[in-house]
Amino acid sequence: MAGQDDGGGGTSRSSGGIDLAAYVFLALMVLIGSTTALSAKLAVRELPLPLVPVFRFGVAGLCLLPFARRGGALWRMIREDRWRVLASALFCVGLNQLFFLTGARLAPTTHVGLIYATNPLFVLLIACGMGQERMRLDRLVGVVTSVLGVLIIGLGNLRGGASAEASRGLLGDLLLVGAVTTWGAYMAVSRPLIRKHGALPALAGTFLVGALLDLPFTLLAMDWDGSIAPLGLGAIGSASATAWLGLAHLTLIVTVFALGFQNLAMTRLDASEVATFGNAAPILTVVWGYLFLGEAITPFLVLGGALTLGGILWTIRPRRHRAPAPTVAPTLSQPSAPRPVEFPRPTPVACVD
């Protein structure tokens, strides 16, 4: 059943119905989003890392601009909530991409997917820190379980000793934890923008402002004479078609459509429902890494991944509310007939003759 307009640029479910469109958005979000780590891995192997976020989010923002400008929604959002847009762009593009792209270059793709599965937990912790939710004991158990799973994945990098490859993998895992933290902050900050101004204006504003914030740092980091290959023009010219296809997929498919479907789903469903469905993406990410990059699936990865996903599902599972004890309505007693008023009998007085 189609949702109804909620007055804030989104829709809400009709009472008693199932919003099929919302679940189609979620399915597409999971399917496309599961290829994020794979396409990023292919892009940052050969292309200059500082160039990737500016290109990715700048081009994606321009693609969304015609839809976000309708009715002046984009400019109204920037005018009314400029500081929230700035914070959203900083967390989504500036900080998150620094952690994510560097971590994706160092860590296996399978690790990227499973560590990113902790995102709902960081959203929960940030929401509790902002006073939006209250931490309960059952949720704390889920948080600890998922953190334990991430630690096991990281320890799996050290099973072969302190080799250079193991150290790079562990550093990549730590950077990915930073990426998940900043992404959780982005979701918490951007949710009011999505509810108030709509999914596409919030997405386009975040992308364009974030790309503009990153542009000066990218220009400073780039080595324009080509003497430093990883950051110079030489790396751009020598990049293979696979790297460019990875960047194109990351920009036009993942960034535009996967995040667009995520925002559209968040206008129709609760955030916990979106997060629950999003947890299917890491499983597919592990499959893509195994099939296309030949990455090994180790016992550490299986155990850590099971704990991570299990803790998340436990944390965001729907709670069973106890039904209140039925209260017995007071019965109205029939009014009793009024008692007759009894007057005291007069005391007989003896007559004196």
C-alpha positions in Angstrom: 0.0 0.0 0.0 1.4 3.3 -1.0 2.4 5.7 1.8 0.8 9.0 2.5 2.5 12.4 2.5 3.8 13.2 5.9 4.2 16.9 5.2 8.0 16.9 5.5 9.0 15.8 2.1 8.4 12.1 2.8 5.7 9.6 3.2 4.4 7.4 6.0 2.6 4.1 5.9 -1.1 3.9 5.9 -2.4 2.4 9.0 -2.7 -1.4 8.9 -1.0 -1.6 5.4 2.4 -2.7 4.1 4.4 -0.1 2.2 5.7 -2.3 -0.7 7.5 0.6 -2.3 9.6 1.1 0.9 10.7 -2.5 0.9 11.6 -2.3 -2.8 13.8 0.7 -1.9 15.4 -1.4 0.8 16.1 -4.3 -1.4 17.7 -2.1 -4.0 19.7 -0.3 -1.3 21.1 -3.6 0.0 21.9 -5.1 -3.5 23.7 -1.9 -4.7 25.2 -0.9 -1.4 26.9 -4.3 -1.1 29.2 -3.4 -4.0 30.5 -0.3 -2.3 33.7 -1.9 -0.9 34.4 -3.8 -4.1 34.2 -0.7 -6.4 36.1 1.5 -3.9 38.9 -1.1 -3.7 39.2 -1.2 -7.5 39.3 2.6 -7.7 41.8 3.5 -4.9 44.3 0.8 -6.0 45.4 3.0 -8.9 43.7 6.4 -8.7 44.9 9.2 -6.3 43.0 8.8 -3.1 42.3 12.6 -2.5 40.7 12.8 -6.0 38.2 10.0 -5.4 35.8 11.7 -2.9 35.7 15.0 -4.7 34.9 13.3 -8.0 32.5 10.8 -6.4 30.3 13.2 -4.5 30.7 16.2 -6.8 29.5 14.3 -9.8 26.8 12.5 -7.8 25.6 15.8 -6.4 25.4 17.4 -9.9 23.4 14.3 -11.1 20.9 14.9 -8.2 20.7 18.6 -8.6 17.8 18.8 -11.1 15.6 16.7 -8.8 16.7 18.5 -5.6 16.0 22.0 -7.0 12.3 21.4 -7.6 10.2 23.9 -5.6 13.3 25.5 -4.3 13.8 22.7 -1.7 17.6 22.7 -1.9 18.1 26.4 -1.4 15.5 26.5 1.3 17.3 23.7 3.2 20.6 25.5 2.9 19.1 28.8 4.0 17.2 27.4 7.0 19.6 24.6 8.2 23.0 25.7 6.9 24.9 24.5 10.0 23.2 21.0 9.9 24.0 20.7 6.2 27.6 21.7 6.9 27.9 19.1 9.7 26.2 16.4 7.5 28.7 17.2 4.6 31.7 17.1 7.0 30.8 13.7 8.4 29.6 12.1 5.1 32.3 13.4 2.7 35.2 14.9 4.6 35.8 12.6 7.5 34.1 9.4 6.5 35.8 9.2 3.1 39.2 9.8 4.6 38.7 6.8 6.9 36.8 4.7 4.5 38.9 4.9 1.3 42.2 4.6 3.3 40.8 1.6 5.2 39.4 0.0 2.0 42.9 0.3 0.4 44.6 -1.5 3.4 42.0 -4.0 4.6 40.4 -6.9 2.7 37.0 -6.2 1.2 35.4 -8.8 3.4 36.5 -6.9 6.5 35.1 -3.7 5.1 31.7 -5.2 4.8 31.5 -6.8 8.2 33.0 -3.9 10.1 30.5 -1.6 8.4 27.8 -3.8 9.7 28.4 -2.2 13.1 26.9 1.1 11.8 23.5 0.6 13.5 25.2 0.3 16.8 27.1 3.6 16.4 23.9 5.2 15.4 22.3 3.9 18.6 25.2 5.1 20.8 25.2 8.6 19.1 21.4 8.8 19.6 21.8 7.9 23.2 24.5 10.5 23.6 22.2 13.1 22.1 19.4 12.2 24.4 17.2 10.8 21.6 17.1 7.3 23.0 17.9 5.5 26.3 20.4 2.7 26.5 18.9 -0.5 27.9 20.7 -3.6 29.2 19.6 -5.8 26.3 21.0 -3.2 23.8 24.2 -3.0 25.8 24.6 -6.8 25.4 24.3 -6.4 21.6 26.8 -3.6 21.5 29.4 -5.6 23.4 28.8 -8.7 21.3 29.3 -6.8 18.0 32.4 -5.0 19.3 33.8 -8.4 20.3 33.1 -9.6 16.7 35.1 -6.7 15.3 38.0 -7.4 17.6 38.1 -11.0 16.5 38.2 -9.9 12.9 41.1 -7.6 13.7 43.0 -10.2 15.6 42.7 -12.5 12.6 45.1 -10.1 10.9 47.8 -10.9 13.5 47.5 -14.7 13.4 50.6 -14.8 11.1 52.7 -12.6 13.4 53.8 -9.0 13.1 54.2 -9.1 9.3 53.9 -5.9 7.2 50.7 -7.3 5.6 49.2 -8.1 8.9 50.0 -4.6 10.3 48.5 -3.0 7.2 45.3 -5.1 7.6 45.0 -4.2 11.3 45.5 -0.5 10.5 42.9 -0.8 7.8 40.4 -2.3 10.3 41.0 0.6 12.8 40.5 3.1 10.0 37.2 1.4 9.1 36.0 1.7 12.7 36.6 5.5 12.3 34.6 5.3 9.0 31.7 3.6 10.7 31.7 6.1 13.5 31.6 9.1 11.2 28.9 7.5 9.0 26.8 6.9 12.1 27.2 10.6 13.0 26.2 11.5 9.4 23.0 9.5 9.7 22.1 11.0 13.0 22.7 14.5 11.8 21.1 14.1 8.4 17.9 12.4 9.6 16.2 15.7 10.5 17.1 17.1 7.1 15.6 14.2 5.3 12.4 14.4 7.3 12.0 18.2 6.9 13.2 18.8 3.4 13.0 15.4 1.6 15.4 12.7 0.6 16.9 14.0 -2.6 17.5 17.7 -1.4 19.2 16.4 1.7 21.4 14.0 -0.3 22.3 16.6 -3.0 23.1 19.3 -0.5 25.3 17.0 1.5 27.2 15.8 -1.6 27.8 19.2 -3.1 28.8 21.0 0.1 31.0 18.1 1.0 32.8 18.1 -2.4 33.4 21.8 -2.1 34.8 21.4 1.4 37.2 18.6 0.2 38.3 20.4 -3.0 41.0 22.7 -1.4 42.6 19.8 0.4 42.6 17.7 -2.8 44.3 20.5 -4.7 46.9 20.8 -2.0 47.5 17.1 -1.8 47.8 16.5 -5.5 51.3 16.5 -6.9 50.8 18.3 -10.2 54.3 17.7 -11.7 53.8 14.0 -11.3 56.9 13.4 -9.1 54.8 11.6 -6.5 53.0 8.9 -8.4 50.3 8.0 -5.9 49.0 11.6 -5.7 50.1 13.0 -9.0 48.8 13.3 -12.6 50.9 10.3 -13.5 48.7 8.0 -11.5 45.6 9.4 -13.3 47.1 8.8 -16.7 48.4 5.4 -16.0 45.2 4.1 -14.2 43.6 1.1 -15.9 40.1 0.9 -17.3 39.2 -1.3 -14.3 40.0 1.5 -11.9 37.9 4.0 -13.8 35.0 1.6 -14.0 35.3 1.1 -10.3 35.1 4.9 -9.7 32.3 5.3 -12.2 30.3 2.5 -10.5 31.1 4.0 -7.0 29.9 7.4 -8.2 26.9 6.9 -10.5 25.5 3.6 -9.1 26.4 3.3 -5.5 26.4 7.0 -4.4 23.4 8.2 -6.4 21.1 5.1 -6.3 22.1 3.2 -3.1 22.2 6.3 -0.9 19.1 7.7 -2.7 17.2 4.5 -2.0 18.3 4.6 1.6 17.0 8.2 2.0 13.7 7.3 0.3 13.3 4.3 2.6 14.0 6.5 5.7 11.1 8.8 4.7 8.7 5.8 4.8 10.1 3.5 7.5 11.6 3.8 10.9 15.4 4.1 11.1 15.6 0.7 12.9 13.8 -1.0 10.1 16.2 0.5 7.5 19.2 -0.6 9.6 17.9 -4.1 10.0 17.6 -4.6 6.2 20.9 -2.9 5.7 22.6 -5.7 7.6 22.1 -8.0 4.6 24.6 -5.9 2.6 27.8 -7.1 4.5 27.0 -10.7 3.7 26.9 -10.0 0.0 30.0 -7.9 0.3 31.9 -11.0 1.7 30.6 -13.0 -1.3 31.8 -10.3 -3.8 35.2 -10.2 -2.2 35.5 -14.0 -2.4 34.2 -14.3 -6.0 35.9 -11.3 -7.6 39.0 -10.6 -5.6 39.8 -14.1 -4.4 39.9 -13.1 -0.7 40.0 -16.0 1.8 37.2 -16.6 4.2 39.0 -17.6 7.5 37.6 -19.0 10.7 38.3 -15.6 12.4 36.2 -13.9 9.7 33.4 -16.4 10.1 33.3 -16.2 13.9 33.8 -12.4 14.1 31.2 -11.8 11.4 28.7 -14.1 13.2 29.2 -12.2 16.5 29.0 -8.8 14.7 25.8 -9.5 12.8 24.3 -11.4 15.8 24.9 -8.5 18.1 23.4 -6.0 15.7 20.3 -8.1 15.1 19.9 -8.5 18.8 20.3 -4.8 19.4 17.8 -3.6 16.9 15.3 -6.4 17.2 11.7 -5.2 17.8 10.8 -5.4 21.5 7.8 -7.2 22.8 5.7 -4.9 24.8 3.9 -6.5 27.7 0.2 -6.1 27.3 -1.2 -4.1 30.2 -3.3 -6.1 32.7 -6.9 -5.9 31.8 -8.8 -3.6 34.1 -12.3 -4.6 35.2 -14.7 -1.8 34.6 -16.6 -1.0 37.7 -20.1 -2.3 37.5 -22.8 0.1 38.3 -24.9 -1.2 41.2 -28.6 -0.8 41.1 -29.7 2.0 43.3 -31.3 0.6 46.4 -34.7 1.7 47.5 -34.7 4.4 50.0 -35.1 3.3 53.6 -38.1 4.6 55.3 -37.3 7.2 57.9 -38.0 5.8 61.3 -39.1 8.2 63.9 -38.6 7.3 67.6 -41.6 6.0 69.3 -42.9 8.3 72.0 -42.2 7.0 75.5 -45.5 6.2 77.2 -46.2 8.5 80.1 -48.0 7.2 83.1 -51.2 9.0 84.0 -51.7 10.1 87.6 -55.2 10.1 88.8 
